[in-house]
């Protein structure tokens, strides 16, 4: 079950990278579609996380993934603000 949870987090990272790429390309439709998929994955991960106890190594991997996702999200938000300010 722990590996399934970590796989979900990796998928979330992948989707957050797609979101960042879409924001860089100003492809807002693609961004919204990826965001919907990301939200779905996050909900699944939250549900599974409540049933898992991760060892230190797995928890470290989870936190590393979360930091990456948060960094990507911050960049997406900055790009969206920049786009709004230029229009």
N, C-alpha and C positions, 0 to 999 in steps of 0.2 A: 504494500500500500504506500510506503514511503517513496518508492521509486515512481509510482504513478503520480504522486503529489509533485515530486521534483520535475517530472516530465511536463506536468501542467505549467509549472513556473517557467520552464524553458520555452514552452509554447507562448506564454505571455510575453516573454522577452522578444521572441521572434516577431510577434504581432506588433509589439511596441516599436520595433525597428521598421516595420512596414508603415506604421503610422508616421514615424519621423520622416521616412522617405517621401511619403505622400505630402506631408506638410512642406518639405523642402521644394517639392514640385508644384506646390499650390493646388494639389489635386484633392479638393475638399470632399468630394464624393467618396473617393477611395479612403480618405482618412475616416470619414464617418462609418463606412462599412467595417473597416478594421477595428475601430473603436467599439462597435457593437459586438464584434467577435471577442475582443479583449475583455469586455465586461462579462460576457458569458463564461469565459475561461476563469476569470477572477472569482466569480460566484461558485463555480465548481471547486476551485482551489480552496476557497474559504470553507466550504462544506466539508471537503476531505481533510483539511487542516485540523478541524475540530476533533477528528477521530484519530489523528496521528500524533505520535510522540517521536520527534526526530532526535537522532544522536547528534553529537556536537558537529561532526563533519557535515552531515546533511543540513543542519541548521545554518552552518556557515555558508553552504552553497545557496540555500534559500535566501539568505540575507544579501549575498552578492548579486543574485538575480534581481531582488527587489531594488537594490541601489541602481542597477542598470536601467530598470524600468522607470524608476523615478527620474533619473537623469534624462532619459528619452522623453518622458512626459513634460519635463520642464522645458526642454528644447522645442517640443511641439507647441506648447503654450506661448513661448516667446515668438515663434514664427507666426502663430495666429494673431497675436497682438500686433506684430509688425505689419502683417497684411491688412489688418483692420485700420491701422493708422495711416496707411498709404492710399487707402481708397476713400 
